[in-house]
Amino acid sequence: MAHRGLIVSPLKTARFPVPLEWGVPPDGAAVPPARRLVLEIARVWGMPFSAEALQELELCASEVIANAMEHAKARCTVTVRRVGERLRVEVEDPVPNFERCAADPESTSGRGLMLVEALADAWGWHPAGEGKVVWFEILGACEAQDLTHGWGSAYDLLSPRSVA
């Protein structure tokens, strides 16, 4: 039985969520629907997120998409990937520079990446083609409580197996 949001192989032997990617027009009104789509993808993929983690996901998605709109003033591409219990959101825009300005205490803007840095479990940027990608990751509840730094976890390990 196929689940919503999963691709099933022709032989029905493999199931996996795939990265989803879509273009967002350079219009501030496009940010709310894009962030809602990120949340819906997390729900459909069954990400083990608490209500708080979903709020953090929504805020971080809003900030990185809005930053691309504000600074690139061009169409950007949003990609959502599942990596284990992590959800990774990437926003690619055509501007190669990444400038992180100090927020002016009198300004009502300029704090977006500070919020992403505070809320996301990881974030960063890298050059991509003519532009750049700004990304962040949110961990699921299970992984956030038991970080294994890439070595996996021992859940459901019944007994050690000998290697021949």
C-alpha positions as CSV (number, residue, x, y, z in Angstrom):
1,M,0.0,0.0,0.0
2,A,1.5,3.3,-1.0
3,H,1.5,6.2,1.4
4,R,0.9,9.8,0.5
5,G,4.1,11.6,-0.2
6,L,6.0,8.4,-0.9
7,I,7.2,7.0,-4.3
8,V,6.8,3.3,-4.7
9,S,9.0,1.4,-7.0
10,P,7.4,-0.4,-10.0
11,L,8.0,-3.7,-8.2
12,K,6.6,-2.2,-4.9
13,T,9.7,-3.3,-3.1
14,A,11.1,0.1,-2.2
15,R,9.5,3.2,-0.6
16,F,11.2,6.5,0.1
17,P,10.4,10.1,0.3
18,V,12.0,12.1,-2.5
19,P,13.3,15.6,-2.4
20,L,10.6,18.0,-3.4
21,E,11.5,21.1,-5.3
22,W,9.5,24.1,-6.6
23,G,10.1,27.6,-7.8
24,V,8.9,30.6,-5.8
25,P,8.2,33.9,-7.7
26,P,9.9,37.1,-6.5
27,D,6.9,38.3,-4.6
28,G,6.5,38.7,-0.8
29,A,3.0,37.2,-1.2
30,A,4.6,33.9,-2.3
31,V,6.3,33.4,1.1
32,P,3.3,32.2,3.2
33,P,2.1,29.5,0.7
34,A,5.8,28.3,0.3
35,R,6.2,28.0,4.1
36,R,2.8,26.2,4.4
37,L,4.0,23.8,1.7
38,V,7.1,23.0,3.7
39,L,5.0,22.2,6.8
40,E,2.6,20.1,4.7
41,I,5.6,18.1,3.3
42,A,6.8,17.5,6.9
43,R,3.4,16.2,7.9
44,V,2.9,14.0,4.9
45,W,6.3,12.5,5.3
46,G,5.4,11.7,8.9
47,M,8.3,13.6,10.4
48,P,8.4,13.1,14.2
49,F,8.2,16.7,15.1
50,S,6.6,18.2,18.2
51,A,4.3,21.2,17.9
52,E,7.2,23.4,18.9
53,A,9.5,21.9,16.2
54,L,6.8,22.6,13.6
55,Q,6.6,26.2,14.7
56,E,10.4,26.5,14.4
57,L,10.3,24.8,11.0
58,E,7.7,27.3,9.8
59,L,9.6,30.3,11.1
60,C,12.9,29.2,9.7
61,A,11.3,28.4,6.3
62,S,9.7,31.8,6.3
63,E,12.9,33.6,7.1
64,V,15.2,31.9,4.5
65,I,12.5,32.2,1.7
66,A,11.8,35.9,2.6
67,N,15.6,36.6,2.6
68,A,15.9,35.2,-0.9
69,M,12.9,37.4,-2.0
70,E,14.3,40.5,-0.3
71,H,17.9,40.3,-1.4
72,A,17.8,38.5,-4.8
73,K,14.6,40.1,-6.1
74,A,14.4,37.1,-8.4
75,R,12.8,33.7,-8.5
76,C,14.2,31.2,-6.0
77,T,14.0,27.5,-5.7
78,V,12.9,25.7,-2.5
79,T,14.0,22.1,-2.0
80,V,12.8,19.9,1.0
81,R,14.7,16.7,1.8
82,R,14.4,14.1,4.4
83,V,17.6,12.8,5.8
84,G,16.7,10.2,8.4
85,E,14.7,12.1,11.1
86,R,16.0,15.4,9.9
87,L,14.2,17.7,7.5
88,R,16.5,19.9,5.4
89,V,15.1,23.0,3.6
90,E,17.3,24.6,1.0
91,V,16.6,27.9,-0.8
92,E,18.6,28.6,-3.9
93,D,18.7,32.1,-5.4
94,P,20.7,33.6,-8.3
95,V,22.8,36.0,-6.1
96,P,26.3,34.6,-5.4
97,N,27.1,36.9,-2.4
98,F,26.2,36.0,1.1
99,E,26.3,39.0,3.3
100,R,25.3,38.7,6.9
101,C,24.9,42.3,8.2
102,A,24.7,43.2,11.9
103,A,21.2,44.0,12.8
104,D,20.5,47.6,13.6
105,P,18.8,47.8,17.0
106,E,16.4,50.5,15.7
107,S,15.4,48.4,12.6
108,T,12.4,46.2,12.3
109,S,14.3,43.9,9.9
110,G,17.7,42.2,9.6
111,R,17.3,39.5,12.3
112,G,16.1,36.6,10.1
113,L,19.3,34.6,10.1
114,M,19.8,35.2,13.8
115,L,16.4,33.5,14.3
116,V,17.4,30.6,12.0
117,E,20.7,30.2,13.8
118,A,18.9,30.1,17.2
119,L,16.0,27.8,16.1
120,A,17.5,25.4,13.6
121,D,19.6,22.4,14.6
122,A,22.0,23.2,11.8
123,W,22.2,25.8,9.0
124,G,24.6,27.3,6.5
125,W,25.1,28.3,2.9
126,H,27.2,27.3,-0.1
127,P,27.7,28.5,-3.7
128,A,25.5,26.9,-6.3
129,G,26.0,27.6,-10.0
130,E,25.8,31.3,-10.5
131,G,24.1,31.8,-7.1
132,K,24.0,30.3,-3.6
133,V,21.9,27.9,-1.4
134,V,21.0,28.8,2.1
135,W,19.8,25.8,4.1
136,F,18.7,24.7,7.5
137,E,17.8,21.4,9.2
138,I,15.3,20.6,12.0
139,L,15.7,17.3,13.9
140,G,12.8,15.0,14.7
141,A,12.0,14.4,18.3
142,C,13.7,11.0,18.5
143,E,17.0,12.1,17.0
144,A,17.0,15.4,18.9
145,Q,16.9,13.5,22.2
146,D,19.5,10.9,21.3
147,L,22.1,12.5,19.0
148,T,24.6,9.9,17.7
149,H,26.8,12.1,15.5
150,G,26.4,10.0,12.4
151,W,26.9,6.6,14.0
152,G,23.3,5.6,14.0
153,S,21.3,4.4,17.0
154,A,20.9,1.0,18.6
155,Y,17.1,1.0,18.6
156,D,15.6,-2.3,17.8
157,L,19.0,-4.1,18.1
158,L,18.0,-7.5,19.5
159,S,21.4,-9.2,19.7
160,P,24.9,-8.8,18.3
161,R,25.5,-10.6,15.1
162,S,28.8,-12.2,14.2
163,V,30.4,-11.1,10.9
164,A,31.7,-14.0,8.9
